[in-house]
Each structure stands twice: as structure tokens, then as C-alpha cells.
């Protein structure tokens, strides 16, 4: 019932926002307000408010905008809070897209499943005895500025960015989580996996409470898609470096990511194939601190949560942050079928389904002390493997660009999660 209510609410507000946009050319300032409503298995039910202020100039470029200011204040029922303000414009600097993001995220129950995938055992018994065993408390602040401009070659762009990040890490706050609960419902006061990793030395004393990072980004992007939402032709490829320079950081490192997306029509206006493949890893011997390892390198990140591997932005049906290594590969393969097209309230709709296979693999495991593994065999295994899942989704789209989405994924290995991953929100995964 909850899922139906969420989809209905999205549809009503989508109609209110988009029905007028088809008929009236906007100019000057325009303020839109929406409830922040979504659901996913890792974070729970989201509730809050989104305000989006647009400036369309004289209206000659409508629906393209000159300036956009986005504000989100929301919470998830499993303990995450989102406080976010970002600015997006291609007019602040002539010929350059500018994106400035100020965010603060609190998470009372941040997922921590250890390192190196299956080599860190996921125990259902541990969860049954202590629901916070695979959790830690994390607060994250960031200030990001990303810039993008054109190069002489068609569809090729340069990317530059800077990010200031501050992570605050601690064991879960049992006093806060247990407040108002009966003794039977309270989380027991026992060490979780994060505390054990600290005790075993797998998380260093200098990293255990988090830290500050000053990060520089640079790269190239090639984009020949024929649409931003559900294209059926073209490619979208990014190659980026993320650098924590020694002069600005206590834990210097250099990471890279190469992400390729490709789209192909199989039956015109009806069936598309979409793939995303990528690899992220370190350059040199120095690795990112443990709290930064799950972060996907990205620019212009309009998604609030961009961690992985595992969860709604990478491997659907697999526990969030289940697959963590110093380098990993990612693949998503989808078939997207527009089953029914119709008009309603003078708008163009389609109902579609998507069928997907997601996979991740650690290609460079995190170094750890093998004597710790030998002394604590219940928590570790001898080898990792392919982490993959499959599932399907339902899409309700209005005027091609406003897409209500529900994806359902199931992991092939119970070590990646035994339940059905459910993700309800907006847009296709990629």
C-alpha cells in the first residue's frame, strides 16, 4: 500500500508541475516546490521538502534555464538526514557550466560491511543478535564546485572540480537510537564490525574518527546521447582523476574512474538496450582513507547518494557498500520496454518496464593483516567473487523527461543480502 501511495503522490505533483510547462513559456524567476518522497531498502522511507528556484532569463531558451537553485531538507526512516543546497548554471561564466553544491548529511546507521566483498562474512545471525552490528555513525559535510566547458571536437568537454569534505565517524549512538524504546526493542550494547575493525587495526587510529579532505578533480567527458532521459542512441563516457594533494591532505592519494554508458534502439520507440560499464581504482601505492573508499567519483552529482558498490545507485538488490576495495569494476545491463503509450490531461505518457542485470567485482583488494583474519575466522573468508543481481522495474513517464521509477532487485548470493531490494523514486539508473 505504501508503494502505491508514493507513486500516486509523485504522479499528482508531476502533473501539477509539467502540465503547465507544456503550455506556458516561462521567463524570469519561477519557484517550484515538491515533497521529497522516495523509498529504498537501504535507507528506508524518505520524507521532506524540495524547493527549486529557476531563472529563465527572457524565456528565449525555455525550457532550458539560465540559473537554478535547489534546496532539499529531508530525512529517511532508517536514520539519514539530508540538508542540501546546490546551484547550477551555464551563464555564471560564459561558455562554462558551473555547479556549486553545499551539503550536510547525517546518518545514525551508516552501512559498514567491511572490506573486500565476500572475504568479509555477512552474518544473518549477527544482525539478529544486534541490528546495529553492520552500522556506524557518520556525518558528512561537503562543499563542491564543478566546471565543464567545450573542446574543439564535437561532444567532447573538459571537466574541473574542487571539493572540501569533512567526515565525522563514531560507533552508533545507542542512547539516541534506544530512546523511547522498550527493553525488548532496544539495540544491545555490543561492539559492531566498525569497532572490531578499529580494535584489530584494520582501520587506523588516524582514520577511525574520520577526517578532512581537499580534493581536486580533472577529466574529460564525451556525450553524444540523443536525449538526457532514456536515450536510444549515443554514448556517454567520463574519465576522471580525483587527487588529494600532499600539501593539502594528511592522507594523500590519487584515484581514477572511467565510466562508459551506451544506448541502442532495438525496436524503434519501443525497446532499447542500455549498458553502463566502469572501473575505479587508485594510482600508486597510497589509498584513500577507509571512509572515502565507497565513494563513486562523479561530477555534477544531482543524486544525493553516490556511494557503492551496492545499493540503488550501483548494484540493485545488493546491500549498500557491500563491495568495497581499492579498485573495482561495475556493470549494469538493461532492456527498456515502452509497453503502453497514451495521452492524459493533454500530456504524453508511457508505461514501461526495465529488466536488468547488475554486477561488481573487486580487482584490487584492500591490504590487511592476514594474522587478524587467522585469529578471527568467524568474520572472514578465503576468497571473494562476482557480486551480481538481477531484477525488473516499472516506469511511468510523462513527456519523456519526468519518470516515476520502481526497481526491484535480488542478489544471486545471500552474502550480498537475502531480501528483495526495493527502490522507488525518479528516473532511470543511468
N, C-alpha and C positions, 0 to 999 in steps of 0.2 A: 504494500500500500504506500509506503514511504517513497519508493522509487517512482511510482505513478504520479504522486503529488509533486515531486521535484520536476519531472518532465513537463507536467501541466503548467506549473508556475513559470518555467523557462519559456514555454510557448506563448503564454499570455503576455509576458513582458517583451518577448521578441516581437510580437505583433504590434505592441504599442510603440516600440522604438522604430521598427522598419517599415511599417505601413505608410507612415508619413514621409519617410525618407525617399520613397519611390515617387512621390507626387510633388514635393516642395524642394526647390533648390535653396540650400542654406547659405547664408553669408554671416559674417561677424561671429559673435560668440554664441555657443549652444551648449547647454548643460544637460547631461543625461544622468539619471540615477537608476540603479538596479540593485536588487538584493544579491548578495554574494551567497549563492546556494549551490552546493555540489555534494557528492558523496564518493569516497573511495575507501577501500578496505583497510588501508594502512593508517589513514588519518581520521576516518570517521565522517560524520555529517558536518558540513560547513554552513555557517550562518553569519551574516553580517551585511555590510553595505558597500557598494561601489559607486563612486562619483567620477564622471568623465567629462571634463570641460574641453570643448573643441573651439578652435578659431578657424573659420573657413575663408578669411580674407574677403574679397569681393564676390566670392561664390563661383568664379570662373573655372575653378578646378574641382568643384564638388562632383563626387563625394570625397575626393582627396582633401585633406586638411592642411593648413599651414602650421598649426600648433595643436598639441594635445597634452592635457594634464590629467593624470589618472590617480585616484586616491582609493585605497581599499583598507577597510578595517573589518576584520573577520576573525572567527575562531572555529576550531574543529573540536568535536566532542571528545576526541582522544587526547586533547591537551595542547594543541598547537594554536598559537596566536599569530596573526599576520597584520602588520601595520606598514603600509607601503604607499609611496608617492613616487611616480615617475613622469618624466617629461619627454615627449617625442616630437621632433620637428625636422623638416628639411629646409627650413627658412631661417633658422637662427644663424647659421653660417652658410653663405651662398654656395650651392653645389655640394653640400655635405649633409648627410643625415646625422642628427645628434640625438643621443638617448642618455638621459641622466636619471639614475634610479637611487632613491633613498629608502632603505627598508630595515625593519626590525622584526625578527621572528623569534618567538618564544616556543619552546617545546618541552613540556613536562615529561614526555615519554618518547624521546628520540630513539629510533631503532639502532641497535648495535649488535650485530651477529658475528663479530669477529672478522678475521682475515681469511683470505684465500678460499672462499667458497666452501665446498664440501669438506675441506680439511678442518674447518671449524664445525663441529657437530651441532645440528639444531635438534634440541631435545624437547619433545612434547611434554615429557614428564617434568622438566624444569619449569616450563610455562605453567603447568597445572599446579605446581607447588608454589610458584612465585610469578605472578603475571608481569612483574617488572624485571624479570631476570635478564631479558634481552633489551633493556632500556637504559637510557641515561638522560640527564637533564642538559639541554643545550639552548642557549640564547645566542642568536647571531645578528650582528649589525653589519650592514654594508652600504657603502657609497660608491656607485659605479658611474663611469662616463664612457660611452662608446661612440665612435665616429666612423662613418662609412662614406666613401666617395668613389666616383667613377674613374676607370682607367681607359686608355685609348681603345682597347679591344672590347667589342660588343659583349655585354652581360658580365664583364669582369669588373670587380670592385675591390678596393683596398679596405682594410679594417684596422683600426687602432683603438685601444681602450686602456683605462686605468681603473683599478678597484681597490678600495680600502675596506678590509674585512676584520671584524673582531669577533672571535668565538669565545664563549664562556661555557665551560663544561664542568659537570659535577655529577655525583650519583643522584638518582631520582630523589625528589623531596617527599619522603614518606609522610611527614607531618601534614603537608598540604594535600597530598593525594588521599590520605586516610581521614581527613577532616569530615565529620558528619556521618561516617560510615559505622555500621555495627561491627563488633569484633569479628564476626564471621566473614564480613565483606572486606576487611582491611588487608592491605598488602603486607606480608610478613617482613620483619626487619632482618633481611638476609642479604649478603653481598650478591650483586649481579655480575654478569660477564664483564662489564666495563671495569668494575672494581677488581676482579680477578686478573684481568689483563694488566692493570696497574701493578698489582701485587707481584705478578710473575715477571714484570719488566718488559712486557710486550708493548706497553705504552710507556714512553719515557717520562721521567719526572718533569722535564721541561715542557711536555705537551699535555699532560693529564688534565690541566685546568683550562686548556685552550690557548689562545694567543692572538696576536695581531699580524695581519699580512698586508703588504703593499704590493699589488700585482699589476704588471704591465701585460697587455695583450697586443698581438700584431698578427695579421694574416691576410689571406685572400679569399674571395667568395666569387663563385660563378653561378649565375642564376638565369636559366632560360625557360623557366616554367611558364605555361600559358595562363595560369591562374594561381593565386596565392592559397586558395582553399580548394582542396581536392582537384588538383590539375590532372589532365590526362595526356600531357605531353611535356617533355623537357626534363632537365636535370637541375639539381641544386646541390652544390658542393662547397664545403668550407674546409680550409686548412689554417689552423691557428696555433700560435705559441702562447703559453702563459708563463711569465717569468717573475720569480720572486728574487730580486736582485740582492746580492750580499750586503750592499751598503744600506739597504732599507729593511732588511729582514734578519731575524735571528736564525730562521730555518730556510736558507736559500735553496731554490730548485728551479728546474725548467721542465715543463710538461708540454706535450703536443696533443692535438686532436685532428684527425682527418675524418670528416663525415660526408657521405655521399648519399643523395636521395635521387631516385629516378622514377619516372611516371610514364605509363604507356596505356593507350586505349586499346582494348581487345575487341569490344563491340561499341561502336560509336554512340556516345551519350548514354551508355547503359552499363558497361562493365570495364573497369580499369584495373591495372596492376600497379602496385606501388611497393618500392623496396627502399630500405634505409640500411646502409652498412657503414661501420666506422670502427676506428681504433683510437684509443687514448693511452698515453704512457709517459714515461719520464725520459729525459735526455741526460746522460751522465749517471753518476753514482748516487747523487743526492735526491731523496724522495720528498714529496710533500708531507707535512705533518698528518697524523692519523685522522684528524677531524676534517681535513681538506680532501683526503683521498676519494671519498664517494662523489665529489662534486664533478658534474659534467662541465667542461669548458664551453662557454657559449657567449654570444654577443646579442644585444637587443632582446634580452630574455623577458618576454612578456609573461611567460609561465612563472608562477610563484615558486614552485618546487622543481629544481632541475638536478636532483641527485639520482644516483644509481650505483650499480646496476640493480634492478629490481624495483617494481612499483609502476605507477601509472604513466611515467614519462619514458620508461625504457623497456622493462620486461613485465608485461601484464600477467598477473597470476602468481608471480614470484615475489616473495617478501621484499619490502623496500630495503635497499642497502645490503642485500644478502650476498652480493657478488662484489667483493672489494679486493683489489690488488694494485700493484704498481703499474700494471698495464693490462688492458682488457680489450676484447673485441665485442662488437654488438651487431646484431642483425635483426631487422623487422621486415617481414614479408606479408603483404596484404592483397586480397582481392576485394574490390569495392563495387558493389552492385546497386544501381539505382532501380529499385523494383517497380515503384509506382510514382508517376508524376501527376500532379493535379493543381488546380487553382482554387484558392480560398481567400476571402476578403480581398480579392483582386491582387493576390500575391502568388508567386510561383513556388510551389512546394515539391519536394520529393521525399519519399520514404525509402531508405536504403539499408543494406546490411553490409558488413565487412567481416571477412574471415581471415584470421591472422595466425602467424607463427613467429614467436619472438625467441631469440637465443643470445646468450652471452657466454664468454669464455675468458678465463684469466690467462694471459700469455706471459706475464711476468709476476710471479707470486711475491708477496712481501717477505723479506728476510725475517726469520725469527729463530730463537734459540731452541734447537732440537731437544736439548735436555729438559726444557719446560714441557714439551709435548710428551716425552717419555714418562715424566713424573706425574702427568695429569691426563692419562689415556682416555678417560671418560669424556673429555672435552674436545678431542682431536681425532682425526682420521688420517690415513696414509696418502690419500690422493684426492684430487679434485676431478672435475669432468665438465661436460657440457651442461649448462643451465638453460633449459628451454621450456616453453609453454605454448599453448595454443588456445584459441577461443574464437568468439564471434562478437559482433556488436550490432547495435541498432542506431541508425541515424535518421533524424528528421530535420530537413534543411529547408530554409526559406530564402528565396532569391539567391541561391547558391552559396552565399557567404555566411549566413547565420545558421550554424549547425548544432543541434542538440545531440549529444552523444551518450551512449551507454555501452561500455565494453565489459565483457566477461571472459576472464582467462583462468586457465588451470595449469599448474605446473606438472611436468611429467614425473618429477621426483619429489617425494614428500619431504625431503630435506630442504626443499625450496619453499615449503608451505603446503599444508594439506587442504586448505579451504579453497573456495572459489573467489578469485579476485574480482571485485566489482568496482567500476569506475564510472561515475555519472557526472557529466559536465558539459563543456563546449568543445567543438571542433574535433577534427581527426588528430591522431597522434603526431603525424608528420605530413 
